[in-house]
Amino acid sequence: MGDNDDEGRYFDMQNEPARLKARIEDLEKQVAKLKAANKTKNKIIAWLKGEVKKPGKKKKK
């Protein structure tokens, strides 16, 4: 049984870089979403304080 456990650990170590890379990419996506949400929140707060006009999408020229 010991050999099988060792082989399983070796196999997991081989996949570890790919798992870490996927995890990093997932976390980067989450960070981007949080930054966008924070930016929107700040725009709404500024609008409520009367510092800027109504928030929304900018018109394309």
C-alpha positions in Angstrom: 0.0 0.0 0.0 2.9 2.4 0.7 4.0 2.3 -2.9 0.5 3.3 -4.1 0.4 6.2 -1.7 3.8 7.5 -2.9 2.7 7.2 -6.5 -0.4 9.2 -5.8 1.6 11.9 -4.2 4.0 12.0 -7.1 1.1 12.3 -9.5 -0.4 15.1 -7.5 2.9 16.9 -7.5 3.1 16.6 -11.3 -0.3 18.4 -11.6 0.4 21.0 -8.9 1.8 23.7 -11.2 -1.2 23.4 -13.5 -3.6 23.6 -10.5 -1.8 26.6 -9.1 -1.8 28.4 -12.5 -5.6 27.8 -12.8 -6.1 29.0 -9.2 -4.1 32.2 -9.9 -6.1 32.9 -13.0 -9.3 32.4 -11.1 -8.2 34.7 -8.4 -7.1 37.4 -10.9 -10.6 37.2 -12.4 -12.1 37.7 -9.0 -9.9 40.6 -8.3 -10.9 42.3 -11.6 -14.6 41.8 -10.7 -14.1 43.3 -7.2 -12.2 46.3 -8.6 -15.0 47.0 -11.1 -17.6 46.7 -8.4 -15.6 49.0 -6.1 -15.3 51.6 -8.9 -19.0 51.4 -9.6 -19.7 51.8 -5.8 -17.5 54.8 -5.7 -19.2 56.4 -8.6 -22.6 55.9 -7.0 -21.4 57.4 -3.7 -20.0 60.4 -5.5 -23.3 60.8 -7.4 -25.3 60.6 -4.1 -23.0 63.3 -2.6 -23.8 65.4 -5.6 -20.1 65.5 -6.8 -20.8 64.1 -10.3 -23.7 63.8 -12.7 -25.8 60.7 -12.8 -23.6 57.6 -13.2 -24.0 55.5 -16.3 -22.3 54.4 -19.5 -20.5 57.0 -21.4 -21.8 57.9 -24.8 -19.7 57.0 -27.7 -18.8 59.8 -30.1 
